[in-house]
Amino acid sequence: LKRLEKKGYVTRARSADDERIVIVTVTDCGMALREKLADIPSQVGGCIDLAPEEASELYRLLYKLLKNGK
């Protein structure tokens, strides 16, 4: 979060009601980055020559590995 704030993608502010609460807001710069990066998954998927069923199976297996790695 500190890195994102330093780069200008988010801002942090303490709640006026409860200082234990930190309010994180995405900046205009952060939203622009989000829009810019939105196409990456489809671009990566287009580089992999898999049938839709194979891609779904790969996705399922990768998440299974990530879940078991905790």
Phi and psi restraints in degrees (range 20) as a CNS / XPLOR table:
assign (resid 1 and name C) (resid 2 and name N)
       (resid 2 and name CA) (resid 2 and name C) 1.0 -62.1 20.0 2
assign (resid 2 and name N) (resid 2 and name CA)
       (resid 2 and name C) (resid 3 and name N) 1.0 -40.0 20.0 2
assign (resid 2 and name C) (resid 3 and name N)
       (resid 3 and name CA) (resid 3 and name C) 1.0 -66.4 20.0 2
assign (resid 3 and name N) (resid 3 and name CA)
       (resid 3 and name C) (resid 4 and name N) 1.0 -41.4 20.0 2
assign (resid 3 and name C) (resid 4 and name N)
       (resid 4 and name CA) (resid 4 and name C) 1.0 -63.9 20.0 2
assign (resid 4 and name N) (resid 4 and name CA)
       (resid 4 and name C) (resid 5 and name N) 1.0 -38.8 20.0 2
assign (resid 4 and name C) (resid 5 and name N)
       (resid 5 and name CA) (resid 5 and name C) 1.0 -67.2 20.0 2
assign (resid 5 and name N) (resid 5 and name CA)
       (resid 5 and name C) (resid 6 and name N) 1.0 -42.5 20.0 2
assign (resid 5 and name C) (resid 6 and name N)
       (resid 6 and name CA) (resid 6 and name C) 1.0 -61.4 20.0 2
assign (resid 6 and name N) (resid 6 and name CA)
       (resid 6 and name C) (resid 7 and name N) 1.0 -35.0 20.0 2
assign (resid 6 and name C) (resid 7 and name N)
       (resid 7 and name CA) (resid 7 and name C) 1.0 -82.2 20.0 2
assign (resid 7 and name N) (resid 7 and name CA)
       (resid 7 and name C) (resid 8 and name N) 1.0 -6.3 20.0 2
assign (resid 7 and name C) (resid 8 and name N)
       (resid 8 and name CA) (resid 8 and name C) 1.0 88.5 20.0 2
assign (resid 8 and name N) (resid 8 and name CA)
       (resid 8 and name C) (resid 9 and name N) 1.0 13.9 20.0 2
assign (resid 8 and name C) (resid 9 and name N)
       (resid 9 and name CA) (resid 9 and name C) 1.0 -85.8 20.0 2
assign (resid 9 and name N) (resid 9 and name CA)
       (resid 9 and name C) (resid 10 and name N) 1.0 -25.6 20.0 2
assign (resid 9 and name C) (resid 10 and name N)
       (resid 10 and name CA) (resid 10 and name C) 1.0 -140.8 20.0 2
assign (resid 10 and name N) (resid 10 and name CA)
       (resid 10 and name C) (resid 11 and name N) 1.0 162.1 20.0 2
assign (resid 10 and name C) (resid 11 and name N)
       (resid 11 and name CA) (resid 11 and name C) 1.0 -125.0 20.0 2
assign (resid 11 and name N) (resid 11 and name CA)
       (resid 11 and name C) (resid 12 and name N) 1.0 152.6 20.0 2
assign (resid 11 and name C) (resid 12 and name N)
       (resid 12 and name CA) (resid 12 and name C) 1.0 -123.8 20.0 2
assign (resid 12 and name N) (resid 12 and name CA)
       (resid 12 and name C) (resid 13 and name N) 1.0 141.4 20.0 2
assign (resid 12 and name C) (resid 13 and name N)
       (resid 13 and name CA) (resid 13 and name C) 1.0 -148.2 20.0 2
assign (resid 13 and name N) (resid 13 and name CA)
       (resid 13 and name C) (resid 14 and name N) 1.0 144.3 20.0 2
assign (resid 13 and name C) (resid 14 and name N)
       (resid 14 and name CA) (resid 14 and name C) 1.0 -76.5 20.0 2
assign (resid 14 and name N) (resid 14 and name CA)
       (resid 14 and name C) (resid 15 and name N) 1.0 144.0 20.0 2
assign (resid 14 and name C) (resid 15 and name N)
       (resid 15 and name CA) (resid 15 and name C) 1.0 -67.3 20.0 2
assign (resid 15 and name N) (resid 15 and name CA)
       (resid 15 and name C) (resid 16 and name N) 1.0 139.5 20.0 2
assign (resid 15 and name C) (resid 16 and name N)
       (resid 16 and name CA) (resid 16 and name C) 1.0 -70.8 20.0 2
assign (resid 16 and name N) (resid 16 and name CA)
       (resid 16 and name C) (resid 17 and name N) 1.0 -28.1 20.0 2
assign (resid 16 and name C) (resid 17 and name N)
       (resid 17 and name CA) (resid 17 and name C) 1.0 -81.4 20.0 2
assign (resid 17 and name N) (resid 17 and name CA)
       (resid 17 and name C) (resid 18 and name N) 1.0 -35.4 20.0 2
assign (resid 17 and name C) (resid 18 and name N)
       (resid 18 and name CA) (resid 18 and name C) 1.0 -147.7 20.0 2
assign (resid 18 and name N) (resid 18 and name CA)
       (resid 18 and name C) (resid 19 and name N) 1.0 107.5 20.0 2
assign (resid 18 and name C) (resid 19 and name N)
       (resid 19 and name CA) (resid 19 and name C) 1.0 -66.5 20.0 2
assign (resid 19 and name N) (resid 19 and name CA)
       (resid 19 and name C) (resid 20 and name N) 1.0 -10.8 20.0 2
assign (resid 19 and name C) (resid 20 and name N)
       (resid 20 and name CA) (resid 20 and name C) 1.0 -74.4 20.0 2
assign (resid 20 and name N) (resid 20 and name CA)
       (resid 20 and name C) (resid 21 and name N) 1.0 -18.9 20.0 2
assign (resid 20 and name C) (resid 21 and name N)
       (resid 21 and name CA) (resid 21 and name C) 1.0 -92.1 20.0 2
assign (resid 21 and name N) (resid 21 and name CA)
       (resid 21 and name C) (resid 22 and name N) 1.0 130.2 20.0 2
assign (resid 21 and name C) (resid 22 and name N)
       (resid 22 and name CA) (resid 22 and name C) 1.0 -110.9 20.0 2
assign (resid 22 and name N) (resid 22 and name CA)
       (resid 22 and name C) (resid 23 and name N) 1.0 125.9 20.0 2
assign (resid 22 and name C) (resid 23 and name N)
       (resid 23 and name CA) (resid 23 and name C) 1.0 -97.0 20.0 2
assign (resid 23 and name N) (resid 23 and name CA)
       (resid 23 and name C) (resid 24 and name N) 1.0 120.9 20.0 2
assign (resid 23 and name C) (resid 24 and name N)
       (resid 24 and name CA) (resid 24 and name C) 1.0 -105.6 20.0 2
assign (resid 24 and name N) (resid 24 and name CA)
       (resid 24 and name C) (resid 25 and name N) 1.0 128.2 20.0 2
assign (resid 24 and name C) (resid 25 and name N)
       (resid 25 and name CA) (resid 25 and name C) 1.0 -124.9 20.0 2
assign (resid 25 and name N) (resid 25 and name CA)
       (resid 25 and name C) (resid 26 and name N) 1.0 134.1 20.0 2
assign (resid 25 and name C) (resid 26 and name N)
       (resid 26 and name CA) (resid 26 and name C) 1.0 -78.4 20.0 2
assign (resid 26 and name N) (resid 26 and name CA)
       (resid 26 and name C) (resid 27 and name N) 1.0 130.8 20.0 2
assign (resid 26 and name C) (resid 27 and name N)
       (resid 27 and name CA) (resid 27 and name C) 1.0 -82.0 20.0 2
assign (resid 27 and name N) (resid 27 and name CA)
       (resid 27 and name C) (resid 28 and name N) 1.0 171.8 20.0 2
assign (resid 27 and name C) (resid 28 and name N)
       (resid 28 and name CA) (resid 28 and name C) 1.0 -59.4 20.0 2
assign (resid 28 and name N) (resid 28 and name CA)
       (resid 28 and name C) (resid 29 and name N) 1.0 -38.5 20.0 2
assign (resid 28 and name C) (resid 29 and name N)
       (resid 29 and name CA) (resid 29 and name C) 1.0 -62.5 20.0 2
assign (resid 29 and name N) (resid 29 and name CA)
       (resid 29 and name C) (resid 30 and name N) 1.0 -41.4 20.0 2
assign (resid 29 and name C) (resid 30 and name N)
       (resid 30 and name CA) (resid 30 and name C) 1.0 -65.0 20.0 2
assign (resid 30 and name N) (resid 30 and name CA)
       (resid 30 and name C) (resid 31 and name N) 1.0 -40.9 20.0 2
assign (resid 30 and name C) (resid 31 and name N)
       (resid 31 and name CA) (resid 31 and name C) 1.0 -66.3 20.0 2
assign (resid 31 and name N) (resid 31 and name CA)
       (resid 31 and name C) (resid 32 and name N) 1.0 -38.3 20.0 2
assign (resid 31 and name C) (resid 32 and name N)
       (resid 32 and name CA) (resid 32 and name C) 1.0 -63.3 20.0 2
assign (resid 32 and name N) (resid 32 and name CA)
       (resid 32 and name C) (resid 33 and name N) 1.0 -40.1 20.0 2
assign (resid 32 and name C) (resid 33 and name N)
       (resid 33 and name CA) (resid 33 and name C) 1.0 -65.0 20.0 2
assign (resid 33 and name N) (resid 33 and name CA)
       (resid 33 and name C) (resid 34 and name N) 1.0 -41.8 20.0 2
assign (resid 33 and name C) (resid 34 and name N)
       (resid 34 and name CA) (resid 34 and name C) 1.0 -58.6 20.0 2
assign (resid 34 and name N) (resid 34 and name CA)
       (resid 34 and name C) (resid 35 and name N) 1.0 -45.0 20.0 2
assign (resid 34 and name C) (resid 35 and name N)
       (resid 35 and name CA) (resid 35 and name C) 1.0 -64.5 20.0 2
assign (resid 35 and name N) (resid 35 and name CA)
       (resid 35 and name C) (resid 36 and name N) 1.0 -39.3 20.0 2
assign (resid 35 and name C) (resid 36 and name N)
       (resid 36 and name CA) (resid 36 and name C) 1.0 -65.0 20.0 2
assign (resid 36 and name N) (resid 36 and name CA)
       (resid 36 and name C) (resid 37 and name N) 1.0 -36.9 20.0 2
assign (resid 36 and name C) (resid 37 and name N)
       (resid 37 and name CA) (resid 37 and name C) 1.0 -88.6 20.0 2
assign (resid 37 and name N) (resid 37 and name CA)
       (resid 37 and name C) (resid 38 and name N) 1.0 -7.1 20.0 2
assign (resid 37 and name C) (resid 38 and name N)
       (resid 38 and name CA) (resid 38 and name C) 1.0 -60.4 20.0 2
assign (resid 38 and name N) (resid 38 and name CA)
       (resid 38 and name C) (resid 39 and name N) 1.0 -28.8 20.0 2
assign (resid 38 and name C) (resid 39 and name N)
       (resid 39 and name CA) (resid 39 and name C) 1.0 -83.4 20.0 2
assign (resid 39 and name N) (resid 39 and name CA)
       (resid 39 and name C) (resid 40 and name N) 1.0 -9.4 20.0 2
assign (resid 39 and name C) (resid 40 and name N)
       (resid 40 and name CA) (resid 40 and name C) 1.0 -59.3 20.0 2
assign (resid 40 and name N) (resid 40 and name CA)
       (resid 40 and name C) (resid 41 and name N) 1.0 -46.9 20.0 2
assign (resid 40 and name C) (resid 41 and name N)
       (resid 41 and name CA) (resid 41 and name C) 1.0 -58.0 20.0 2
assign (resid 41 and name N) (resid 41 and name CA)
       (resid 41 and name C) (resid 42 and name N) 1.0 -41.8 20.0 2
assign (resid 41 and name C) (resid 42 and name N)
       (resid 42 and name CA) (resid 42 and name C) 1.0 -70.3 20.0 2
assign (resid 42 and name N) (resid 42 and name CA)
       (resid 42 and name C) (resid 43 and name N) 1.0 -33.3 20.0 2
assign (resid 42 and name C) (resid 43 and name N)
       (resid 43 and name CA) (resid 43 and name C) 1.0 -67.5 20.0 2
assign (resid 43 and name N) (resid 43 and name CA)
       (resid 43 and name C) (resid 44 and name N) 1.0 -41.1 20.0 2
assign (resid 43 and name C) (resid 44 and name N)
       (resid 44 and name CA) (resid 44 and name C) 1.0 -66.5 20.0 2
assign (resid 44 and name N) (resid 44 and name CA)
       (resid 44 and name C) (resid 45 and name N) 1.0 -44.4 20.0 2
assign (resid 44 and name C) (resid 45 and name N)
       (resid 45 and name CA) (resid 45 and name C) 1.0 -60.0 20.0 2
assign (resid 45 and name N) (resid 45 and name CA)
       (resid 45 and name C) (resid 46 and name N) 1.0 -33.8 20.0 2
assign (resid 45 and name C) (resid 46 and name N)
       (resid 46 and name CA) (resid 46 and name C) 1.0 -70.7 20.0 2
assign (resid 46 and name N) (resid 46 and name CA)
       (resid 46 and name C) (resid 47 and name N) 1.0 -17.3 20.0 2
assign (resid 46 and name C) (resid 47 and name N)
       (resid 47 and name CA) (resid 47 and name C) 1.0 -87.4 20.0 2
assign (resid 47 and name N) (resid 47 and name CA)
       (resid 47 and name C) (resid 48 and name N) 1.0 -12.0 20.0 2
assign (resid 47 and name C) (resid 48 and name N)
       (resid 48 and name CA) (resid 48 and name C) 1.0 -103.4 20.0 2
assign (resid 48 and name N) (resid 48 and name CA)
       (resid 48 and name C) (resid 49 and name N) 1.0 124.1 20.0 2
assign (resid 48 and name C) (resid 49 and name N)
       (resid 49 and name CA) (resid 49 and name C) 1.0 -88.7 20.0 2
assign (resid 49 and name N) (resid 49 and name CA)
       (resid 49 and name C) (resid 50 and name N) 1.0 78.1 20.0 2
assign (resid 49 and name C) (resid 50 and name N)
       (resid 50 and name CA) (resid 50 and name C) 1.0 -128.3 20.0 2
assign (resid 50 and name N) (resid 50 and name CA)
       (resid 50 and name C) (resid 51 and name N) 1.0 146.5 20.0 2
assign (resid 50 and name C) (resid 51 and name N)
       (resid 51 and name CA) (resid 51 and name C) 1.0 -68.0 20.0 2
assign (resid 51 and name N) (resid 51 and name CA)
       (resid 51 and name C) (resid 52 and name N) 1.0 155.1 20.0 2
assign (resid 51 and name C) (resid 52 and name N)
       (resid 52 and name CA) (resid 52 and name C) 1.0 -53.1 20.0 2
assign (resid 52 and name N) (resid 52 and name CA)
       (resid 52 and name C) (resid 53 and name N) 1.0 -38.1 20.0 2
assign (resid 52 and name C) (resid 53 and name N)
       (resid 53 and name CA) (resid 53 and name C) 1.0 -66.8 20.0 2
assign (resid 53 and name N) (resid 53 and name CA)
       (resid 53 and name C) (resid 54 and name N) 1.0 -39.5 20.0 2
assign (resid 53 and name C) (resid 54 and name N)
       (resid 54 and name CA) (resid 54 and name C) 1.0 -67.6 20.0 2
assign (resid 54 and name N) (resid 54 and name CA)
       (resid 54 and name C) (resid 55 and name N) 1.0 -39.5 20.0 2
assign (resid 54 and name C) (resid 55 and name N)
       (resid 55 and name CA) (resid 55 and name C) 1.0 -64.4 20.0 2
assign (resid 55 and name N) (resid 55 and name CA)
       (resid 55 and name C) (resid 56 and name N) 1.0 -40.2 20.0 2
assign (resid 55 and name C) (resid 56 and name N)
       (resid 56 and name CA) (resid 56 and name C) 1.0 -63.6 20.0 2
assign (resid 56 and name N) (resid 56 and name CA)
       (resid 56 and name C) (resid 57 and name N) 1.0 -41.4 20.0 2
assign (resid 56 and name C) (resid 57 and name N)
       (resid 57 and name CA) (resid 57 and name C) 1.0 -66.1 20.0 2
assign (resid 57 and name N) (resid 57 and name CA)
       (resid 57 and name C) (resid 58 and name N) 1.0 -42.1 20.0 2
assign (resid 57 and name C) (resid 58 and name N)
       (resid 58 and name CA) (resid 58 and name C) 1.0 -61.1 20.0 2
assign (resid 58 and name N) (resid 58 and name CA)
       (resid 58 and name C) (resid 59 and name N) 1.0 -45.1 20.0 2
assign (resid 58 and name C) (resid 59 and name N)
       (resid 59 and name CA) (resid 59 and name C) 1.0 -58.1 20.0 2
assign (resid 59 and name N) (resid 59 and name CA)
       (resid 59 and name C) (resid 60 and name N) 1.0 -46.6 20.0 2
assign (resid 59 and name C) (resid 60 and name N)
       (resid 60 and name CA) (resid 60 and name C) 1.0 -61.9 20.0 2
assign (resid 60 and name N) (resid 60 and name CA)
       (resid 60 and name C) (resid 61 and name N) 1.0 -44.9 20.0 2
assign (resid 60 and name C) (resid 61 and name N)
       (resid 61 and name CA) (resid 61 and name C) 1.0 -67.4 20.0 2
assign (resid 61 and name N) (resid 61 and name CA)
       (resid 61 and name C) (resid 62 and name N) 1.0 -39.2 20.0 2
assign (resid 61 and name C) (resid 62 and name N)
       (resid 62 and name CA) (resid 62 and name C) 1.0 -63.3 20.0 2
assign (resid 62 and name N) (resid 62 and name CA)
       (resid 62 and name C) (resid 63 and name N) 1.0 -42.3 20.0 2
assign (resid 62 and name C) (resid 63 and name N)
       (resid 63 and name CA) (resid 63 and name C) 1.0 -69.3 20.0 2
assign (resid 63 and name N) (resid 63 and name CA)
       (resid 63 and name C) (resid 64 and name N) 1.0 -30.7 20.0 2
assign (resid 63 and name C) (resid 64 and name N)
       (resid 64 and name CA) (resid 64 and name C) 1.0 -65.4 20.0 2
assign (resid 64 and name N) (resid 64 and name CA)
       (resid 64 and name C) (resid 65 and name N) 1.0 -43.1 20.0 2
assign (resid 64 and name C) (resid 65 and name N)
       (resid 65 and name CA) (resid 65 and name C) 1.0 -61.5 20.0 2
assign (resid 65 and name N) (resid 65 and name CA)
       (resid 65 and name C) (resid 66 and name N) 1.0 -44.2 20.0 2
assign (resid 65 and name C) (resid 66 and name N)
       (resid 66 and name CA) (resid 66 and name C) 1.0 -63.2 20.0 2
assign (resid 66 and name N) (resid 66 and name CA)
       (resid 66 and name C) (resid 67 and name N) 1.0 -41.1 20.0 2
assign (resid 66 and name C) (resid 67 and name N)
       (resid 67 and name CA) (resid 67 and name C) 1.0 -65.2 20.0 2
assign (resid 67 and name N) (resid 67 and name CA)
       (resid 67 and name C) (resid 68 and name N) 1.0 -41.5 20.0 2
assign (resid 67 and name C) (resid 68 and name N)
       (resid 68 and name CA) (resid 68 and name C) 1.0 -75.9 20.0 2
assign (resid 68 and name N) (resid 68 and name CA)
       (resid 68 and name C) (resid 69 and name N) 1.0 -17.4 20.0 2
assign (resid 68 and name C) (resid 69 and name N)
       (resid 69 and name CA) (resid 69 and name C) 1.0 -79.3 20.0 2
assign (resid 69 and name N) (resid 69 and name CA)
       (resid 69 and name C) (resid 70 and name N) 1.0 -7.0 20.0 2
